[in-house]
């Protein structure tokens, strides 16, 4: 989680450094004619990316060869809408690298995709049509840079000017809205969030005021209908909620901020935008919320839900049918991060599935860096 990696003391240290289970056969299979889905998980502390096959019953198995080598400090990962490519940004080596994802789950670096910035790459996000990538780059202050994604997967600068993120903007994380019209950027150090309109040429224009968040905000999450934004505040143990206007400007949602367990992190929102799940890393739990018609959050039945002893849940991903919730360790006493499968009941409550946890083989999973591929 960002708090563990980048506390105020360790931010300076990290920035200075940046600058200077065995495999088992699957028992359930994808539908005929449909390629299997894969869960990708990066390791910020181990310079690699794990790929887990996801079966219909929620069982997870590492694909042969996983985890695959990446650069140092894989803090952020994004996949293209078709699930055939992935782009990883690295906070220590200061690079972005693109990968082809094979039908068997294997990852292969795309020749010519590596870009070295000479500064930490904090976050990457891809537009809904898969044509463009935005990245936040920098140390104590950051800027947004934009790239077109060519047919071969190579990144080419759009020509739009780099956009400085306001204030002390270190560890800024970007998120494109579902309609592709706006880019939202949160700042971990500056405790703020700003929305930008995306021009046809990728030029960014701020819309509305920069809004305050709670302490140490991380991982902005937008509902699939694009109406609401939620940000996990690791320092104040709350969620900040915002209403997104048609032009992309932000206003506070009713009742925001909403209390969570200790150190909230990477949330998951259902496709219909009515439920949200948030891991509380220090609290060892998952908080479940109902999203109201006005964006206000209320607790789901039985929330919070306990996670396994010895684990610090940092990221959540819902299965395609939303019957399972995958709870990914950020840190764990076992060393490498594991993924725990929970079942989701009709009322939204979650409980352990009884399936064994899957070992990713990556160390210190952090940031917006776990994604489930869509059906091909």
SEDO-416410 format. One record per residue (C-alpha): x, y, z; residue number from 1. Coordinates in nm, 3 decimals. Layout:
REM SEDO-416410
{{X,Y,Z},NUM},
...
//
This chain:
REM SEDO-416410
{{0.000,0.000,0.000},1},
{{0.122,0.349,-0.066},2},
{{0.139,0.439,0.301},3},
{{0.392,0.167,0.374},4},
{{0.601,0.248,0.068},5},
{{0.588,0.624,0.082},6},
{{0.546,0.770,0.428},7},
{{0.672,1.132,0.442},8},
{{1.018,1.018,0.556},9},
{{1.039,0.737,0.301},10},
{{0.911,0.948,0.012},11},
{{1.238,1.140,0.007},12},
{{1.438,0.818,0.035},13},
{{1.233,0.644,-0.234},14},
{{1.254,0.940,-0.471},15},
{{1.628,0.964,-0.422},16},
{{1.662,0.594,-0.496},17},
{{1.440,0.627,-0.799},18},
{{1.647,0.901,-0.939},19},
{{2.006,0.789,-0.857},20},
{{0.212,-2.384,-0.457},21},
{{0.318,-2.564,-0.743},22},
{{0.119,-2.554,-1.066},23},
{{-0.188,-2.778,-1.074},24},
{{-0.420,-2.859,-1.366},25},
{{-0.740,-2.659,-1.389},26},
{{-1.066,-2.832,-1.302},27},
{{-1.292,-2.575,-1.461},28},
{{-1.259,-2.428,-1.807},29},
{{-1.372,-2.134,-2.014},30},
{{-1.681,-2.172,-2.229},31},
{{-1.623,-2.325,-2.575},32},
{{-1.469,-2.068,-2.808},33},
{{-1.383,-1.833,-2.521},34},
{{-1.024,-1.785,-2.409},35},
{{-0.960,-1.809,-2.036},36},
{{-0.937,-1.496,-1.825},37},
{{-0.624,-1.397,-1.637},38},
{{-0.554,-1.192,-1.327},39},
{{-0.237,-0.981,-1.355},40},
{{-0.062,-0.870,-1.034},41},
{{0.261,-0.670,-1.009},42},
{{0.534,-0.676,-0.747},43},
{{0.668,-0.338,-0.644},44},
{{0.934,-0.502,-0.430},45},
{{1.029,-0.784,-0.666},46},
{{1.034,-0.636,-1.019},47},
{{0.794,-0.884,-1.173},48},
{{0.437,-0.943,-1.288},49},
{{0.237,-1.252,-1.199},50},
{{-0.037,-1.398,-1.417},51},
{{-0.304,-1.623,-1.264},52},
{{-0.559,-1.819,-1.465},53},
{{-0.913,-1.762,-1.336},54},
{{-1.150,-2.058,-1.362},55},
{{-1.527,-2.042,-1.362},56},
{{-1.546,-2.153,-0.999},57},
{{-1.306,-1.881,-0.885},58},
{{-1.004,-2.110,-0.856},59},
{{-0.671,-1.947,-0.941},60},
{{-0.351,-2.104,-1.074},61},
{{-0.025,-1.944,-1.182},62},
{{0.042,-1.986,-1.553},63},
{{0.370,-2.152,-1.657},64},
{{0.659,-1.908,-1.638},65},
{{0.488,-1.668,-1.398},66},
{{0.585,-1.435,-1.246},67},
{{0.740,-1.266,-1.550},68},
{{1.033,-1.026,-1.520},69},
{{0.962,-0.655,-1.524},70},
{{1.158,-0.344,-1.426},71},
{{1.231,-0.230,-1.072},72},
{{0.943,-0.093,-0.868},73},
{{0.635,-0.199,-1.066},74},
{{0.391,0.035,-0.896},75},
{{0.132,0.061,-1.173},76},
{{-0.014,-0.164,-1.441},77},
{{-0.287,-0.113,-1.701},78},
{{-0.431,-0.345,-1.963},79},
{{-0.585,-0.253,-2.296},80},
{{-0.964,-0.297,-2.330},81},
{{-0.921,-0.613,-2.539},82},
{{-0.697,-0.767,-2.273},83},
{{-0.420,-0.847,-2.522},84},
{{-0.160,-0.600,-2.396},85},
{{-0.039,-0.463,-2.065},86},
{{0.171,-0.157,-1.980},87},
{{0.368,-0.135,-1.655},88},
{{0.510,0.183,-1.503},89},
{{0.806,0.169,-1.267},90},
{{0.870,0.408,-0.981},91},
{{1.235,0.315,-0.925},92},
{{1.373,0.259,-1.276},93},
{{1.151,0.532,-1.420},94},
{{1.028,0.339,-1.722},95},
{{0.714,0.222,-1.898},96},
{{0.724,-0.116,-2.072},97},
{{0.454,-0.276,-2.287},98},
{{0.379,-0.648,-2.300},99},
{{0.182,-0.880,-2.524},100},
{{-0.038,-1.117,-2.326},101},
{{-0.070,-1.453,-2.499},102},
{{-0.380,-1.671,-2.510},103},
{{-0.201,-1.901,-2.264},104},
{{-0.134,-1.613,-2.021},105},
{{0.233,-1.574,-2.106},106},
{{0.379,-1.223,-2.117},107},
{{0.632,-1.100,-2.372},108},
{{0.788,-0.755,-2.387},109},
{{0.688,-0.568,-2.702},110},
{{0.997,-0.455,-2.892},111},
{{1.037,-0.079,-2.893},112},
{{0.783,-0.007,-2.618},113},
{{1.027,0.073,-2.340},114},
{{1.046,0.442,-2.254},115},
{{1.293,0.569,-1.993},116},
{{1.192,0.899,-1.832},117},
{{1.475,0.956,-1.586},118},
{{1.209,1.012,-1.320},119},
{{0.961,0.788,-1.136},120},
{{0.659,0.673,-1.333},121},
{{0.379,0.682,-1.078},122},
{{0.061,0.591,-1.265},123},
{{-0.059,0.490,-1.611},124},
{{-0.413,0.480,-1.746},125},
{{-0.553,0.390,-2.089},126},
{{-0.853,0.543,-2.264},127},
{{-1.163,0.322,-2.305},128},
{{-1.103,0.284,-2.679},129},
{{-0.746,0.166,-2.619},130},
{{-0.593,0.435,-2.840},131},
{{-0.407,0.647,-2.587},132},
{{-0.211,0.618,-2.261},133},
{{-0.163,0.888,-1.997},134},
{{0.115,0.868,-1.738},135},
{{0.200,1.070,-1.428},136},
{{0.576,1.120,-1.405},137},
{{0.792,1.291,-1.142},138},
{{0.914,1.293,-0.785},139},
{{0.784,1.547,-0.534},140},
{{0.595,1.716,-0.815},141},
{{0.449,1.539,-1.115},142},
{{0.320,1.607,-1.463},143},
{{0.090,1.420,-1.697},144},
{{0.231,1.300,-2.029},145},
{{0.031,1.143,-2.311},146},
{{0.105,0.882,-2.575},147},
{{-0.077,0.728,-2.870},148},
{{-0.077,0.348,-2.873},149},
{{0.015,0.230,-3.222},150},
{{-0.110,-0.089,-3.388},151},
{{0.215,-0.260,-3.287},152},
{{0.175,-0.150,-2.924},153},
{{0.457,0.105,-2.934},154},
{{0.392,0.432,-2.749},155},
{{0.435,0.754,-2.948},156},
{{0.413,1.099,-2.783},157},
{{0.091,1.274,-2.882},158},
{{0.258,1.612,-2.912},159},
{{0.031,1.762,-2.646},160},
{{0.224,1.958,-2.382},161},
{{0.298,1.793,-2.049},162},
{{0.051,1.912,-1.786},163},
{{0.187,1.994,-1.437},164},
{{-0.031,1.861,-1.156},165},
{{-0.109,2.141,-0.905},166},
{{0.078,2.176,-0.577},167},
{{0.304,1.926,-0.404},168},
{{0.180,1.652,-0.631},169},
{{0.415,1.362,-0.565},170},
{{0.271,1.013,-0.617},171},
{{-0.013,1.134,-0.837},172},
{{-0.242,0.866,-0.979},173},
{{-0.448,0.918,-1.298},174},
{{-0.782,0.768,-1.401},175},
{{-0.968,0.818,-1.730},176},
{{-1.347,0.835,-1.692},177},
{{-1.553,0.562,-1.865},178},
{{-1.666,0.797,-2.142},179},
{{-1.305,0.893,-2.217},180},
{{-1.375,1.266,-2.180},181},
{{-1.193,1.341,-1.856},182},
{{-0.875,1.254,-1.675},183},
{{-0.889,1.260,-1.295},184},
{{-0.564,1.288,-1.099},185},
{{-0.523,1.245,-0.723},186},
{{-0.214,1.357,-0.530},187},
{{-0.093,1.144,-0.240},188},
{{0.130,1.413,-0.089},189},
{{-0.087,1.713,-0.175},190},
{{-0.415,1.551,-0.056},191},
{{-0.611,1.677,-0.355},192},
{{-0.786,1.566,-0.673},193},
{{-0.821,1.751,-1.003},194},
{{-1.028,1.680,-1.313},195},
{{-0.920,1.765,-1.668},196},
{{-1.107,1.768,-1.998},197},
{{-0.923,1.562,-2.262},198},
{{-0.896,1.737,-2.597},199},
{{-0.896,1.558,-2.931},200},
{{-0.519,1.612,-2.947},201},
{{-0.474,1.490,-2.585},202},
{{-0.436,1.844,-2.449},203},
{{-0.560,1.862,-2.090},204},
{{-0.769,2.152,-1.959},205},
{{-0.864,2.172,-1.593},206},
{{-1.238,2.178,-1.526},207},
{{-1.376,2.300,-1.195},208},
{{-1.177,2.349,-0.879},209},
{{-0.908,2.123,-0.738},210},
{{-1.079,1.943,-0.450},211},
{{-0.943,1.846,-0.109},212},
{{-0.930,1.479,-0.010},213},
{{-0.846,1.311,0.317},214},
{{-0.489,1.237,0.423},215},
{{-0.271,1.036,0.181},216},
{{-0.531,0.968,-0.091},217},
{{-0.467,0.669,-0.315},218},
{{-0.624,0.484,-0.606},219},
{{-0.915,0.687,-0.746},220},
{{-1.210,0.471,-0.856},221},
{{-1.490,0.585,-1.088},222},
{{-1.827,0.409,-1.108},223},
{{-1.892,0.240,-1.447},224},
{{-2.162,0.497,-1.530},225},
{{-1.908,0.775,-1.474},226},
{{-2.125,0.959,-1.221},227},
{{-1.924,0.914,-0.901},228},
{{-1.562,0.911,-0.790},229},
{{-1.426,0.755,-0.471},230},
{{-1.075,0.789,-0.330},231},
{{-0.924,0.583,-0.047},232},
{{-0.761,0.807,0.215},233},
{{-0.492,0.592,0.373},234},
{{-0.393,0.849,0.635},235},
{{-0.741,0.935,0.765},236},
{{-0.908,0.592,0.717},237},
{{-1.191,0.733,0.507},238},
{{-1.329,0.736,0.156},239},
{{-1.380,1.069,-0.016},240},
{{-1.681,1.063,-0.249},241},
{{-1.745,1.305,-0.535},242},
{{-2.020,1.367,-0.787},243},
{{-1.885,1.402,-1.142},244},
{{-2.074,1.666,-1.342},245},
{{-2.131,1.626,-1.718},246},
{{-1.832,1.851,-1.786},247},
{{-1.614,1.645,-1.548},248},
{{-1.601,1.895,-1.263},249},
{{-1.620,1.754,-0.910},250},
{{-1.835,1.827,-0.605},251},
{{-1.859,1.648,-0.272},252},
{{-2.101,1.356,-0.249},253},
{{-2.359,1.366,0.034},254},
{{-2.207,1.254,0.365},255},
{{-1.851,1.239,0.236},256},
{{-1.603,1.141,0.375},257},
{{-1.712,0.791,0.478},258},
{{-1.530,0.597,0.754},259},
{{-1.349,0.272,0.673},260},
{{-1.123,0.027,0.850},261},
{{-0.750,0.098,0.890},262},
{{-0.567,0.208,0.573},263},
{{-0.816,0.169,0.287},264},
{{-0.666,0.094,-0.051},265},
{{-0.763,-0.046,-0.394},266},
{{-1.142,-0.082,-0.423},267},
{{-1.371,-0.277,-0.657},268},
{{-1.707,-0.151,-0.787},269},
{{-1.979,-0.368,-0.940},270},
{{-2.072,-0.321,-1.305},271},
{{-2.412,-0.174,-1.216},272},
{{-2.245,0.080,-0.985},273},
{{-2.452,-0.010,-0.681},274},
{{-2.189,-0.178,-0.459},275},
{{-1.831,-0.104,-0.365},276},
{{-1.575,-0.311,-0.176},277},
{{-1.268,-0.157,-0.010},278},
{{-0.975,-0.342,0.154},279},
{{-0.860,-0.205,0.489},280},
{{-0.497,-0.315,0.495},281},
{{-0.405,-0.236,0.855},282},
{{-0.747,-0.346,0.975},283},
{{-0.728,-0.687,0.806},284},
{{-1.077,-0.657,0.661},285},
{{-1.288,-0.573,0.358},286},
{{-1.549,-0.300,0.391},287},
{{-1.861,-0.330,0.177},288},
{{-2.080,-0.035,0.076},289},
{{-2.404,0.027,-0.109},290},
{{-2.377,0.320,-0.350},291},
{{-2.693,0.528,-0.335},292},
{{-2.859,0.703,-0.627},293},
{{-2.696,1.027,-0.506},294},
{{-2.352,0.867,-0.457},295},
{{-2.377,0.838,-0.078},296},
{{-2.230,0.523,0.078},297},
{{-2.393,0.297,0.339},298},
{{-2.258,-0.027,0.485},299},
{{-2.358,-0.360,0.330},300},
{{-2.497,-0.640,0.553},301},
{{-2.229,-0.790,0.778},302},
{{-1.961,-0.540,0.675},303},
{{-1.672,-0.534,0.754},304},
{{-1.561,-0.881,0.646},305},
{{-1.254,-1.038,0.808},306},
{{-0.954,-1.139,0.595},307},
{{-0.698,-1.411,0.678},308},
{{-0.462,-1.361,0.970},309},
{{-0.113,-1.253,0.870},310},
{{-0.225,-1.075,0.553},311},
{{-0.272,-0.709,0.469},312},
{{-0.534,-0.685,0.193},313},
{{-0.440,-0.414,-0.054},314},
{{-0.636,-0.463,-0.374},315},
{{-0.974,-0.612,-0.470},316},
{{-1.093,-0.744,-0.807},317},
{{-1.438,-0.883,-0.888},318},
{{-1.483,-1.190,-1.107},319},
{{-1.667,-1.142,-1.441},320},
{{-1.996,-1.273,-1.301},321},
{{-1.932,-1.087,-0.972},322},
{{-1.992,-1.407,-0.774},323},
{{-1.634,-1.398,-0.645},324},
{{-1.420,-1.126,-0.496},325},
{{-1.043,-1.168,-0.523},326},
{{-0.861,-1.019,-0.223},327},
{{-0.493,-0.953,-0.296},328},
{{-0.229,-0.913,-0.025},329},
{{-0.013,-0.605,-0.034},330},
{{0.211,-0.739,0.243},331},
{{0.198,-1.075,0.416},332},
{{0.395,-1.273,0.672},333},
{{0.433,-1.550,0.410},334},
{{0.661,-1.330,0.196},335},
{{0.504,-1.318,-0.150},336},
{{0.154,-1.182,-0.200},337},
{{-0.138,-1.423,-0.216},338},
{{-0.483,-1.393,-0.367},339},
{{-0.778,-1.509,-0.154},340},
{{-1.111,-1.594,-0.316},341},
{{-1.434,-1.484,-0.146},342},
{{-1.790,-1.558,-0.255},343},
{{-2.040,-1.275,-0.298},344},
{{-2.397,-1.338,-0.179},345},
{{-2.712,-1.191,-0.331},346},
{{-2.727,-0.921,-0.064},347},
{{-2.368,-0.818,-0.141},348},
{{-2.211,-0.971,0.167},349},
{{-1.888,-1.169,0.118},350},
{{-1.742,-1.478,0.284},351},
{{-1.437,-1.702,0.232},352},
{{-1.492,-1.945,-0.056},353},
{{-1.293,-2.231,0.094},354},
{{-1.066,-2.238,-0.210},355},
{{-0.691,-2.230,-0.137},356},
{{-0.514,-1.898,-0.167},357},
{{-0.300,-1.859,-0.478},358},
{{0.062,-1.755,-0.434},359},
{{0.153,-1.485,-0.691},360},
{{0.527,-1.503,-0.640},361},
{{0.549,-1.122,-0.626},362},
{{0.663,-0.920,-0.326},363},
{{0.491,-0.605,-0.198},364},
{{0.197,-0.569,-0.434},365},
{{0.105,-0.200,-0.432},366},
{{-0.066,0.068,-0.635},367},
{{-0.324,0.043,-0.917},368},
{{-0.165,-0.274,-1.043},369},
{{-0.404,-0.570,-1.054},370},
{{-0.640,-0.629,-1.345},371},
{{-0.860,-0.908,-1.478},372},
{{-0.858,-0.955,-1.852},373},
{{-1.194,-0.940,-2.035},374},
{{-1.334,-1.225,-2.243},375},
{{-1.169,-1.247,-2.586},376},
//
